[in-house]
Amino acid sequence: MTSTQEEKVDNDGYLREILTKLDALSSENKAFNDKFDNYQKATQWVVQLAFSLIASATITVIITSVLRK
């Protein structure tokens, strides 16, 4: 084998290694995006729940004060 052929073989191996690492990074990124999406949805649900509880407590106080009079 000539040195040019050896360099080509080395470059091919190096490119395969880079592609393998890129695929792994891509799958890790997808997993992170899924986790982030779940976190965002859960946070939104908690905020909606808090506003619902505040609204129902406010309505309860108003109705109670109106009915006592």
CHARMM internal coordinates of N, CA and C (Angstrom, degrees):
IC EDIT
DIST 1 N 1 CA 1.4488
DIST 1 CA 1 C 1.5215
ANGL 1 N 1 CA 1 C 109.73
DIST 1 C 2 N 1.2931
ANGL 1 CA 1 C 2 N 115.18
DIHE 1 N 1 CA 1 C 2 N 139.39
DIST 2 N 2 CA 1.4613
ANGL 1 C 2 N 2 CA 118.76
DIHE 1 CA 1 C 2 N 2 CA 177.90
DIST 2 CA 2 C 1.5119
ANGL 2 N 2 CA 2 C 109.04
DIHE 1 C 2 N 2 CA 2 C -85.79
DIST 2 C 3 N 1.2997
ANGL 2 CA 2 C 3 N 115.39
DIHE 2 N 2 CA 2 C 3 N 168.04
DIST 3 N 3 CA 1.4668
ANGL 2 C 3 N 3 CA 119.21
DIHE 2 CA 2 C 3 N 3 CA -178.79
DIST 3 CA 3 C 1.5262
ANGL 3 N 3 CA 3 C 111.28
DIHE 2 C 3 N 3 CA 3 C -65.22
DIST 3 C 4 N 1.3255
ANGL 3 CA 3 C 4 N 118.05
DIHE 3 N 3 CA 3 C 4 N -30.75
DIST 4 N 4 CA 1.4655
ANGL 3 C 4 N 4 CA 120.79
DIHE 3 CA 3 C 4 N 4 CA 178.55
DIST 4 CA 4 C 1.5211
ANGL 4 N 4 CA 4 C 110.37
DIHE 3 C 4 N 4 CA 4 C -67.33
DIST 4 C 5 N 1.3263
ANGL 4 CA 4 C 5 N 116.50
DIHE 4 N 4 CA 4 C 5 N -40.72
DIST 5 N 5 CA 1.4593
ANGL 4 C 5 N 5 CA 120.32
DIHE 4 CA 4 C 5 N 5 CA 178.25
DIST 5 CA 5 C 1.5251
ANGL 5 N 5 CA 5 C 110.62
DIHE 4 C 5 N 5 CA 5 C -66.72
DIST 5 C 6 N 1.3177
ANGL 5 CA 5 C 6 N 116.92
DIHE 5 N 5 CA 5 C 6 N -39.67
DIST 6 N 6 CA 1.4656
ANGL 5 C 6 N 6 CA 120.87
DIHE 5 CA 5 C 6 N 6 CA 178.08
DIST 6 CA 6 C 1.5250
ANGL 6 N 6 CA 6 C 110.60
DIHE 5 C 6 N 6 CA 6 C -63.84
DIST 6 C 7 N 1.3251
ANGL 6 CA 6 C 7 N 116.32
DIHE 6 N 6 CA 6 C 7 N -40.99
DIST 7 N 7 CA 1.4637
ANGL 6 C 7 N 7 CA 119.74
DIHE 6 CA 6 C 7 N 7 CA 178.12
DIST 7 CA 7 C 1.5222
ANGL 7 N 7 CA 7 C 110.53
DIHE 6 C 7 N 7 CA 7 C -64.13
DIST 7 C 8 N 1.3356
ANGL 7 CA 7 C 8 N 117.19
DIHE 7 N 7 CA 7 C 8 N -38.74
DIST 8 N 8 CA 1.4579
ANGL 7 C 8 N 8 CA 120.60
DIHE 7 CA 7 C 8 N 8 CA 179.03
DIST 8 CA 8 C 1.5228
ANGL 8 N 8 CA 8 C 110.24
DIHE 7 C 8 N 8 CA 8 C -64.15
DIST 8 C 9 N 1.3330
ANGL 8 CA 8 C 9 N 117.52
DIHE 8 N 8 CA 8 C 9 N -43.31
DIST 9 N 9 CA 1.4607
ANGL 8 C 9 N 9 CA 121.79
DIHE 8 CA 8 C 9 N 9 CA 178.24
DIST 9 CA 9 C 1.5223
ANGL 9 N 9 CA 9 C 109.65
DIHE 8 C 9 N 9 CA 9 C -62.76
DIST 9 C 10 N 1.3360
ANGL 9 CA 9 C 10 N 117.25
DIHE 9 N 9 CA 9 C 10 N -43.35
DIST 10 N 10 CA 1.4635
ANGL 9 C 10 N 10 CA 121.28
DIHE 9 CA 9 C 10 N 10 CA 178.29
DIST 10 CA 10 C 1.5248
ANGL 10 N 10 CA 10 C 110.62
DIHE 9 C 10 N 10 CA 10 C -62.61
DIST 10 C 11 N 1.3239
ANGL 10 CA 10 C 11 N 116.76
DIHE 10 N 10 CA 10 C 11 N -43.02
DIST 11 N 11 CA 1.4650
ANGL 10 C 11 N 11 CA 120.65
DIHE 10 CA 10 C 11 N 11 CA 179.53
DIST 11 CA 11 C 1.5212
ANGL 11 N 11 CA 11 C 111.29
DIHE 10 C 11 N 11 CA 11 C -65.25
DIST 11 C 12 N 1.3367
ANGL 11 CA 11 C 12 N 117.45
DIHE 11 N 11 CA 11 C 12 N -39.66
DIST 12 N 12 CA 1.4615
ANGL 11 C 12 N 12 CA 120.66
DIHE 11 CA 11 C 12 N 12 CA 178.35
DIST 12 CA 12 C 1.5260
ANGL 12 N 12 CA 12 C 110.70
DIHE 11 C 12 N 12 CA 12 C -62.39
DIST 12 C 13 N 1.3260
ANGL 12 CA 12 C 13 N 116.35
DIHE 12 N 12 CA 12 C 13 N -42.89
DIST 13 N 13 CA 1.4658
ANGL 12 C 13 N 13 CA 119.96
DIHE 12 CA 12 C 13 N 13 CA 177.68
DIST 13 CA 13 C 1.5143
ANGL 13 N 13 CA 13 C 111.69
DIHE 12 C 13 N 13 CA 13 C -64.11
DIST 13 C 14 N 1.3141
ANGL 13 CA 13 C 14 N 115.09
DIHE 13 N 13 CA 13 C 14 N -40.69
DIST 14 N 14 CA 1.4647
ANGL 13 C 14 N 14 CA 120.05
DIHE 13 CA 13 C 14 N 14 CA 179.56
DIST 14 CA 14 C 1.5275
ANGL 14 N 14 CA 14 C 110.54
DIHE 13 C 14 N 14 CA 14 C -65.33
DIST 14 C 15 N 1.3285
ANGL 14 CA 14 C 15 N 116.45
DIHE 14 N 14 CA 14 C 15 N -41.42
DIST 15 N 15 CA 1.4677
ANGL 14 C 15 N 15 CA 120.20
DIHE 14 CA 14 C 15 N 15 CA 178.58
DIST 15 CA 15 C 1.5228
ANGL 15 N 15 CA 15 C 111.21
DIHE 14 C 15 N 15 CA 15 C -65.57
DIST 15 C 16 N 1.3287
ANGL 15 CA 15 C 16 N 117.26
DIHE 15 N 15 CA 15 C 16 N -39.31
DIST 16 N 16 CA 1.4736
ANGL 15 C 16 N 16 CA 120.24
DIHE 15 CA 15 C 16 N 16 CA 177.09
DIST 16 CA 16 C 1.5265
ANGL 16 N 16 CA 16 C 110.44
DIHE 15 C 16 N 16 CA 16 C -62.52
DIST 16 C 17 N 1.3180
ANGL 16 CA 16 C 17 N 116.10
DIHE 16 N 16 CA 16 C 17 N -41.20
DIST 17 N 17 CA 1.4687
ANGL 16 C 17 N 17 CA 120.58
DIHE 16 CA 16 C 17 N 17 CA 178.97
DIST 17 CA 17 C 1.5287
ANGL 17 N 17 CA 17 C 110.57
DIHE 16 C 17 N 17 CA 17 C -63.28
DIST 17 C 18 N 1.3145
ANGL 17 CA 17 C 18 N 116.59
DIHE 17 N 17 CA 17 C 18 N -42.80
DIST 18 N 18 CA 1.4666
ANGL 17 C 18 N 18 CA 120.65
DIHE 17 CA 17 C 18 N 18 CA 178.80
DIST 18 CA 18 C 1.5241
ANGL 18 N 18 CA 18 C 110.46
DIHE 17 C 18 N 18 CA 18 C -63.66
DIST 18 C 19 N 1.3341
ANGL 18 CA 18 C 19 N 116.99
DIHE 18 N 18 CA 18 C 19 N -43.38
DIST 19 N 19 CA 1.4628
ANGL 18 C 19 N 19 CA 120.47
DIHE 18 CA 18 C 19 N 19 CA 179.52
DIST 19 CA 19 C 1.5247
ANGL 19 N 19 CA 19 C 111.41
DIHE 18 C 19 N 19 CA 19 C -64.33
DIST 19 C 20 N 1.3236
ANGL 19 CA 19 C 20 N 117.04
DIHE 19 N 19 CA 19 C 20 N -38.09
DIST 20 N 20 CA 1.4627
ANGL 19 C 20 N 20 CA 120.78
DIHE 19 CA 19 C 20 N 20 CA 177.26
DIST 20 CA 20 C 1.5242
ANGL 20 N 20 CA 20 C 110.60
DIHE 19 C 20 N 20 CA 20 C -63.41
DIST 20 C 21 N 1.3169
ANGL 20 CA 20 C 21 N 116.19
DIHE 20 N 20 CA 20 C 21 N -44.56
DIST 21 N 21 CA 1.4637
ANGL 20 C 21 N 21 CA 120.24
DIHE 20 CA 20 C 21 N 21 CA 178.74
DIST 21 CA 21 C 1.5235
ANGL 21 N 21 CA 21 C 111.03
DIHE 20 C 21 N 21 CA 21 C -65.98
DIST 21 C 22 N 1.3209
ANGL 21 CA 21 C 22 N 116.96
DIHE 21 N 21 CA 21 C 22 N -37.00
DIST 22 N 22 CA 1.4594
ANGL 21 C 22 N 22 CA 121.00
DIHE 21 CA 21 C 22 N 22 CA 178.79
DIST 22 CA 22 C 1.5241
ANGL 22 N 22 CA 22 C 110.80
DIHE 21 C 22 N 22 CA 22 C -66.00
DIST 22 C 23 N 1.3265
ANGL 22 CA 22 C 23 N 117.29
DIHE 22 N 22 CA 22 C 23 N -40.27
DIST 23 N 23 CA 1.4624
ANGL 22 C 23 N 23 CA 120.85
DIHE 22 CA 22 C 23 N 23 CA 176.33
DIST 23 CA 23 C 1.5235
ANGL 23 N 23 CA 23 C 110.99
DIHE 22 C 23 N 23 CA 23 C -62.92
DIST 23 C 24 N 1.3304
ANGL 23 CA 23 C 24 N 117.08
DIHE 23 N 23 CA 23 C 24 N -42.29
DIST 24 N 24 CA 1.4624
ANGL 23 C 24 N 24 CA 120.94
DIHE 23 CA 23 C 24 N 24 CA 178.70
DIST 24 CA 24 C 1.5238
ANGL 24 N 24 CA 24 C 110.51
DIHE 23 C 24 N 24 CA 24 C -63.70
DIST 24 C 25 N 1.3165
ANGL 24 CA 24 C 25 N 116.43
DIHE 24 N 24 CA 24 C 25 N -42.38
DIST 25 N 25 CA 1.4632
ANGL 24 C 25 N 25 CA 120.77
DIHE 24 CA 24 C 25 N 25 CA 179.00
DIST 25 CA 25 C 1.5214
ANGL 25 N 25 CA 25 C 110.79
DIHE 24 C 25 N 25 CA 25 C -64.58
DIST 25 C 26 N 1.3082
ANGL 25 CA 25 C 26 N 116.92
DIHE 25 N 25 CA 25 C 26 N -38.71
DIST 26 N 26 CA 1.4615
ANGL 25 C 26 N 26 CA 121.55
DIHE 25 CA 25 C 26 N 26 CA 178.68
DIST 26 CA 26 C 1.5252
ANGL 26 N 26 CA 26 C 110.94
DIHE 25 C 26 N 26 CA 26 C -63.48
DIST 26 C 27 N 1.3257
ANGL 26 CA 26 C 27 N 117.47
DIHE 26 N 26 CA 26 C 27 N -42.90
DIST 27 N 27 CA 1.4639
ANGL 26 C 27 N 27 CA 120.04
DIHE 26 CA 26 C 27 N 27 CA 179.38
DIST 27 CA 27 C 1.5268
ANGL 27 N 27 CA 27 C 111.09
DIHE 26 C 27 N 27 CA 27 C -69.16
DIST 27 C 28 N 1.3288
ANGL 27 CA 27 C 28 N 117.63
DIHE 27 N 27 CA 27 C 28 N -35.93
DIST 28 N 28 CA 1.4664
ANGL 27 C 28 N 28 CA 120.39
DIHE 27 CA 27 C 28 N 28 CA 175.55
DIST 28 CA 28 C 1.5220
ANGL 28 N 28 CA 28 C 110.54
DIHE 27 C 28 N 28 CA 28 C -64.31
DIST 28 C 29 N 1.3194
ANGL 28 CA 28 C 29 N 116.68
DIHE 28 N 28 CA 28 C 29 N -38.48
DIST 29 N 29 CA 1.4605
ANGL 28 C 29 N 29 CA 121.12
DIHE 28 CA 28 C 29 N 29 CA 179.20
DIST 29 CA 29 C 1.5267
ANGL 29 N 29 CA 29 C 110.46
DIHE 28 C 29 N 29 CA 29 C -64.93
DIST 29 C 30 N 1.3254
ANGL 29 CA 29 C 30 N 117.42
DIHE 29 N 29 CA 29 C 30 N -40.57
DIST 30 N 30 CA 1.4654
ANGL 29 C 30 N 30 CA 120.83
DIHE 29 CA 29 C 30 N 30 CA 177.60
DIST 30 CA 30 C 1.5224
ANGL 30 N 30 CA 30 C 110.41
DIHE 29 C 30 N 30 CA 30 C -62.89
DIST 30 C 31 N 1.3262
ANGL 30 CA 30 C 31 N 117.17
DIHE 30 N 30 CA 30 C 31 N -42.65
DIST 31 N 31 CA 1.4641
ANGL 30 C 31 N 31 CA 120.98
DIHE 30 CA 30 C 31 N 31 CA 179.22
DIST 31 CA 31 C 1.5239
ANGL 31 N 31 CA 31 C 110.31
DIHE 30 C 31 N 31 CA 31 C -63.56
DIST 31 C 32 N 1.3294
ANGL 31 CA 31 C 32 N 117.36
DIHE 31 N 31 CA 31 C 32 N -41.51
DIST 32 N 32 CA 1.4623
ANGL 31 C 32 N 32 CA 120.66
DIHE 31 CA 31 C 32 N 32 CA 178.22
DIST 32 CA 32 C 1.5228
ANGL 32 N 32 CA 32 C 110.66
DIHE 31 C 32 N 32 CA 32 C -63.45
DIST 32 C 33 N 1.3291
ANGL 32 CA 32 C 33 N 117.03
DIHE 32 N 32 CA 32 C 33 N -42.44
DIST 33 N 33 CA 1.4630
ANGL 32 C 33 N 33 CA 120.37
DIHE 32 CA 32 C 33 N 33 CA 179.38
DIST 33 CA 33 C 1.5213
ANGL 33 N 33 CA 33 C 111.22
DIHE 32 C 33 N 33 CA 33 C -62.38
DIST 33 C 34 N 1.3366
ANGL 33 CA 33 C 34 N 117.35
DIHE 33 N 33 CA 33 C 34 N -38.76
DIST 34 N 34 CA 1.4648
ANGL 33 C 34 N 34 CA 120.55
DIHE 33 CA 33 C 34 N 34 CA 177.08
DIST 34 CA 34 C 1.5216
ANGL 34 N 34 CA 34 C 110.97
DIHE 33 C 34 N 34 CA 34 C -63.86
DIST 34 C 35 N 1.3308
ANGL 34 CA 34 C 35 N 116.70
DIHE 34 N 34 CA 34 C 35 N -44.63
DIST 35 N 35 CA 1.4653
ANGL 34 C 35 N 35 CA 120.44
DIHE 34 CA 34 C 35 N 35 CA 179.17
DIST 35 CA 35 C 1.5240
ANGL 35 N 35 CA 35 C 110.80
DIHE 34 C 35 N 35 CA 35 C -63.21
DIST 35 C 36 N 1.3200
ANGL 35 CA 35 C 36 N 116.66
DIHE 35 N 35 CA 35 C 36 N -42.74
DIST 36 N 36 CA 1.4610
ANGL 35 C 36 N 36 CA 120.78
DIHE 35 CA 35 C 36 N 36 CA -179.54
DIST 36 CA 36 C 1.5179
ANGL 36 N 36 CA 36 C 110.61
DIHE 35 C 36 N 36 CA 36 C -64.90
DIST 36 C 37 N 1.3252
ANGL 36 CA 36 C 37 N 117.18
DIHE 36 N 36 CA 36 C 37 N -39.57
DIST 37 N 37 CA 1.4623
ANGL 36 C 37 N 37 CA 121.24
DIHE 36 CA 36 C 37 N 37 CA 178.55
DIST 37 CA 37 C 1.5256
ANGL 37 N 37 CA 37 C 110.36
DIHE 36 C 37 N 37 CA 37 C -63.25
DIST 37 C 38 N 1.3302
ANGL 37 CA 37 C 38 N 116.92
DIHE 37 N 37 CA 37 C 38 N -43.14
DIST 38 N 38 CA 1.4678
ANGL 37 C 38 N 38 CA 120.50
DIHE 37 CA 37 C 38 N 38 CA 177.78
DIST 38 CA 38 C 1.5223
ANGL 38 N 38 CA 38 C 111.14
DIHE 37 C 38 N 38 CA 38 C -63.21
DIST 38 C 39 N 1.3247
ANGL 38 CA 38 C 39 N 117.12
DIHE 38 N 38 CA 38 C 39 N -42.07
DIST 39 N 39 CA 1.4635
ANGL 38 C 39 N 39 CA 121.26
DIHE 38 CA 38 C 39 N 39 CA 178.78
DIST 39 CA 39 C 1.5253
ANGL 39 N 39 CA 39 C 110.47
DIHE 38 C 39 N 39 CA 39 C -62.52
DIST 39 C 40 N 1.3194
ANGL 39 CA 39 C 40 N 116.55
DIHE 39 N 39 CA 39 C 40 N -43.26
DIST 40 N 40 CA 1.4632
ANGL 39 C 40 N 40 CA 120.83
DIHE 39 CA 39 C 40 N 40 CA -179.10
DIST 40 CA 40 C 1.5281
ANGL 40 N 40 CA 40 C 110.69
DIHE 39 C 40 N 40 CA 40 C -63.93
DIST 40 C 41 N 1.3225
ANGL 40 CA 40 C 41 N 117.51
DIHE 40 N 40 CA 40 C 41 N -42.52
DIST 41 N 41 CA 1.4664
ANGL 40 C 41 N 41 CA 121.14
DIHE 40 CA 40 C 41 N 41 CA 178.76
DIST 41 CA 41 C 1.5225
ANGL 41 N 41 CA 41 C 110.86
DIHE 40 C 41 N 41 CA 41 C -65.39
DIST 41 C 42 N 1.3254
ANGL 41 CA 41 C 42 N 117.17
DIHE 41 N 41 CA 41 C 42 N -41.28
DIST 42 N 42 CA 1.4628
ANGL 41 C 42 N 42 CA 120.52
DIHE 41 CA 41 C 42 N 42 CA 179.60
DIST 42 CA 42 C 1.5226
ANGL 42 N 42 CA 42 C 110.79
DIHE 41 C 42 N 42 CA 42 C -64.98
DIST 42 C 43 N 1.3123
ANGL 42 CA 42 C 43 N 117.07
DIHE 42 N 42 CA 42 C 43 N -40.79
DIST 43 N 43 CA 1.4621
ANGL 42 C 43 N 43 CA 120.86
DIHE 42 CA 42 C 43 N 43 CA 178.43
DIST 43 CA 43 C 1.5205
ANGL 43 N 43 CA 43 C 110.79
DIHE 42 C 43 N 43 CA 43 C -63.73
DIST 43 C 44 N 1.3140
ANGL 43 CA 43 C 44 N 116.58
DIHE 43 N 43 CA 43 C 44 N -43.02
DIST 44 N 44 CA 1.4636
ANGL 43 C 44 N 44 CA 120.74
DIHE 43 CA 43 C 44 N 44 CA 178.59
DIST 44 CA 44 C 1.5300
ANGL 44 N 44 CA 44 C 110.22
DIHE 43 C 44 N 44 CA 44 C -62.59
DIST 44 C 45 N 1.3239
ANGL 44 CA 44 C 45 N 117.37
DIHE 44 N 44 CA 44 C 45 N -40.03
DIST 45 N 45 CA 1.4548
ANGL 44 C 45 N 45 CA 121.45
DIHE 44 CA 44 C 45 N 45 CA 179.26
DIST 45 CA 45 C 1.5334
ANGL 45 N 45 CA 45 C 110.76
DIHE 44 C 45 N 45 CA 45 C -64.09
DIST 45 C 46 N 1.3202
ANGL 45 CA 45 C 46 N 117.51
DIHE 45 N 45 CA 45 C 46 N -41.38
DIST 46 N 46 CA 1.4667
ANGL 45 C 46 N 46 CA 121.39
DIHE 45 CA 45 C 46 N 46 CA 179.47
DIST 46 CA 46 C 1.5257
ANGL 46 N 46 CA 46 C 110.48
DIHE 45 C 46 N 46 CA 46 C -64.67
DIST 46 C 47 N 1.3273
ANGL 46 CA 46 C 47 N 117.69
DIHE 46 N 46 CA 46 C 47 N -41.22
DIST 47 N 47 CA 1.4680
ANGL 46 C 47 N 47 CA 121.20
DIHE 46 CA 46 C 47 N 47 CA 178.89
DIST 47 CA 47 C 1.5221
ANGL 47 N 47 CA 47 C 110.11
DIHE 46 C 47 N 47 CA 47 C -63.95
DIST 47 C 48 N 1.3257
ANGL 47 CA 47 C 48 N 117.29
DIHE 47 N 47 CA 47 C 48 N -43.57
DIST 48 N 48 CA 1.4637
ANGL 47 C 48 N 48 CA 120.29
DIHE 47 CA 47 C 48 N 48 CA 178.49
DIST 48 CA 48 C 1.5238
ANGL 48 N 48 CA 48 C 110.90
DIHE 47 C 48 N 48 CA 48 C -63.28
DIST 48 C 49 N 1.3106
ANGL 48 CA 48 C 49 N 116.82
DIHE 48 N 48 CA 48 C 49 N -39.78
DIST 49 N 49 CA 1.4620
ANGL 48 C 49 N 49 CA 120.79
DIHE 48 CA 48 C 49 N 49 CA 177.72
DIST 49 CA 49 C 1.5211
ANGL 49 N 49 CA 49 C 110.89
DIHE 48 C 49 N 49 CA 49 C -63.00
DIST 49 C 50 N 1.3180
ANGL 49 CA 49 C 50 N 117.31
DIHE 49 N 49 CA 49 C 50 N -43.11
DIST 50 N 50 CA 1.4669
ANGL 49 C 50 N 50 CA 121.01
DIHE 49 CA 49 C 50 N 50 CA 179.44
DIST 50 CA 50 C 1.5237
ANGL 50 N 50 CA 50 C 110.82
DIHE 49 C 50 N 50 CA 50 C -62.17
DIST 50 C 51 N 1.3218
ANGL 50 CA 50 C 51 N 117.77
DIHE 50 N 50 CA 50 C 51 N -45.59
DIST 51 N 51 CA 1.4636
ANGL 50 C 51 N 51 CA 119.97
DIHE 50 CA 50 C 51 N 51 CA 178.30
DIST 51 CA 51 C 1.5256
ANGL 51 N 51 CA 51 C 111.39
DIHE 50 C 51 N 51 CA 51 C -63.66
DIST 51 C 52 N 1.3235
ANGL 51 CA 51 C 52 N 117.72
DIHE 51 N 51 CA 51 C 52 N -37.54
DIST 52 N 52 CA 1.4665
ANGL 51 C 52 N 52 CA 120.85
DIHE 51 CA 51 C 52 N 52 CA 177.83
DIST 52 CA 52 C 1.5197
ANGL 52 N 52 CA 52 C 110.98
DIHE 51 C 52 N 52 CA 52 C -63.52
DIST 52 C 53 N 1.3204
ANGL 52 CA 52 C 53 N 116.37
DIHE 52 N 52 CA 52 C 53 N -42.67
DIST 53 N 53 CA 1.4642
ANGL 52 C 53 N 53 CA 119.84
DIHE 52 CA 52 C 53 N 53 CA 179.32
DIST 53 CA 53 C 1.5226
ANGL 53 N 53 CA 53 C 111.43
DIHE 52 C 53 N 53 CA 53 C -65.94
DIST 53 C 54 N 1.3180
ANGL 53 CA 53 C 54 N 117.11
DIHE 53 N 53 CA 53 C 54 N -40.63
DIST 54 N 54 CA 1.4666
ANGL 53 C 54 N 54 CA 120.56
DIHE 53 CA 53 C 54 N 54 CA 177.85
DIST 54 CA 54 C 1.5183
ANGL 54 N 54 CA 54 C 110.15
DIHE 53 C 54 N 54 CA 54 C -63.81
DIST 54 C 55 N 1.3295
ANGL 54 CA 54 C 55 N 117.19
DIHE 54 N 54 CA 54 C 55 N -43.65
DIST 55 N 55 CA 1.4652
ANGL 54 C 55 N 55 CA 120.74
DIHE 54 CA 54 C 55 N 55 CA -179.78
DIST 55 CA 55 C 1.5199
ANGL 55 N 55 CA 55 C 111.03
DIHE 54 C 55 N 55 CA 55 C -64.23
DIST 55 C 56 N 1.3234
ANGL 55 CA 55 C 56 N 117.95
DIHE 55 N 55 CA 55 C 56 N -43.95
DIST 56 N 56 CA 1.4671
ANGL 55 C 56 N 56 CA 119.62
DIHE 55 CA 55 C 56 N 56 CA -179.48
DIST 56 CA 56 C 1.5213
ANGL 56 N 56 CA 56 C 111.20
DIHE 55 C 56 N 56 CA 56 C -67.88
DIST 56 C 57 N 1.3127
ANGL 56 CA 56 C 57 N 118.35
DIHE 56 N 56 CA 56 C 57 N -35.96
DIST 57 N 57 CA 1.4638
ANGL 56 C 57 N 57 CA 120.47
DIHE 56 CA 56 C 57 N 57 CA 176.94
DIST 57 CA 57 C 1.5205
ANGL 57 N 57 CA 57 C 110.36
DIHE 56 C 57 N 57 CA 57 C -66.24
DIST 57 C 58 N 1.3249
ANGL 57 CA 57 C 58 N 117.70
DIHE 57 N 57 CA 57 C 58 N -40.50
DIST 58 N 58 CA 1.4650
ANGL 57 C 58 N 58 CA 121.49
DIHE 57 CA 57 C 58 N 58 CA 178.37
DIST 58 CA 58 C 1.5189
ANGL 58 N 58 CA 58 C 110.60
DIHE 57 C 58 N 58 CA 58 C -63.53
DIST 58 C 59 N 1.3165
ANGL 58 CA 58 C 59 N 117.01
DIHE 58 N 58 CA 58 C 59 N -45.00
DIST 59 N 59 CA 1.4700
ANGL 58 C 59 N 59 CA 120.57
DIHE 58 CA 58 C 59 N 59 CA 178.91
DIST 59 CA 59 C 1.5160
ANGL 59 N 59 CA 59 C 110.55
DIHE 58 C 59 N 59 CA 59 C -63.41
DIST 59 C 60 N 1.3221
ANGL 59 CA 59 C 60 N 117.58
DIHE 59 N 59 CA 59 C 60 N -40.43
DIST 60 N 60 CA 1.4661
ANGL 59 C 60 N 60 CA 121.17
DIHE 59 CA 59 C 60 N 60 CA 178.56
DIST 60 CA 60 C 1.5209
ANGL 60 N 60 CA 60 C 110.98
DIHE 59 C 60 N 60 CA 60 C -61.67
DIST 60 C 61 N 1.3152
ANGL 60 CA 60 C 61 N 117.64
DIHE 60 N 60 CA 60 C 61 N -43.99
DIST 61 N 61 CA 1.4686
ANGL 60 C 61 N 61 CA 121.28
DIHE 60 CA 60 C 61 N 61 CA 179.25
DIST 61 CA 61 C 1.5220
ANGL 61 N 61 CA 61 C 110.25
DIHE 60 C 61 N 61 CA 61 C -64.16
DIST 61 C 62 N 1.3140
ANGL 61 CA 61 C 62 N 117.85
DIHE 61 N 61 CA 61 C 62 N -43.61
DIST 62 N 62 CA 1.4719
ANGL 61 C 62 N 62 CA 120.87
DIHE 61 CA 61 C 62 N 62 CA -179.39
DIST 62 CA 62 C 1.5189
ANGL 62 N 62 CA 62 C 110.47
DIHE 61 C 62 N 62 CA 62 C -64.55
DIST 62 C 63 N 1.3197
ANGL 62 CA 62 C 63 N 118.16
DIHE 62 N 62 CA 62 C 63 N -46.86
DIST 63 N 63 CA 1.4659
ANGL 62 C 63 N 63 CA 121.00
DIHE 62 CA 62 C 63 N 63 CA -179.24
DIST 63 CA 63 C 1.5192
ANGL 63 N 63 CA 63 C 110.49
DIHE 62 C 63 N 63 CA 63 C -63.86
DIST 63 C 64 N 1.3141
ANGL 63 CA 63 C 64 N 117.31
DIHE 63 N 63 CA 63 C 64 N -41.89
DIST 64 N 64 CA 1.4640
ANGL 63 C 64 N 64 CA 120.67
DIHE 63 CA 63 C 64 N 64 CA 179.44
DIST 64 CA 64 C 1.5214
ANGL 64 N 64 CA 64 C 111.04
DIHE 63 C 64 N 64 CA 64 C -62.52
DIST 64 C 65 N 1.3190
ANGL 64 CA 64 C 65 N 117.70
DIHE 64 N 64 CA 64 C 65 N -43.24
DIST 65 N 65 CA 1.4654
ANGL 64 C 65 N 65 CA 119.75
DIHE 64 CA 64 C 65 N 65 CA -179.19
DIST 65 CA 65 C 1.5251
ANGL 65 N 65 CA 65 C 111.23
DIHE 64 C 65 N 65 CA 65 C -70.44
DIST 65 C 66 N 1.3049
ANGL 65 CA 65 C 66 N 119.66
DIHE 65 N 65 CA 65 C 66 N -32.13
DIST 66 N 66 CA 1.4675
ANGL 65 C 66 N 66 CA 122.00
DIHE 65 CA 65 C 66 N 66 CA 178.21
DIST 66 CA 66 C 1.5182
ANGL 66 N 66 CA 66 C 110.17
DIHE 65 C 66 N 66 CA 66 C -71.77
DIST 66 C 67 N 1.3136
ANGL 66 CA 66 C 67 N 118.30
DIHE 66 N 66 CA 66 C 67 N -41.46
DIST 67 N 67 CA 1.4613
ANGL 66 C 67 N 67 CA 121.37
DIHE 66 CA 66 C 67 N 67 CA -177.28
DIST 67 CA 67 C 1.5258
ANGL 67 N 67 CA 67 C 112.32
DIHE 66 C 67 N 67 CA 67 C -72.43
DIST 67 C 68 N 1.3067
ANGL 67 CA 67 C 68 N 119.24
DIHE 67 N 67 CA 67 C 68 N -23.59
DIST 68 N 68 CA 1.4644
ANGL 67 C 68 N 68 CA 121.66
DIHE 67 CA 67 C 68 N 68 CA 179.83
DIST 68 CA 68 C 1.5178
ANGL 68 N 68 CA 68 C 111.43
DIHE 67 C 68 N 68 CA 68 C -74.07
DIST 68 C 69 N 1.3121
ANGL 68 CA 68 C 69 N 117.98
DIHE 68 N 68 CA 68 C 69 N -24.08
DIST 69 N 69 CA 1.4620
ANGL 68 C 69 N 69 CA 120.48
DIHE 68 CA 68 C 69 N 69 CA -176.85
DIST 69 CA 69 C 1.4542
ANGL 69 N 69 CA 69 C 109.01
DIHE 68 C 69 N 69 CA 69 C -79.67
END
COOR INIT
IC SEED 1 N 1 CA 1 C
IC BUILD
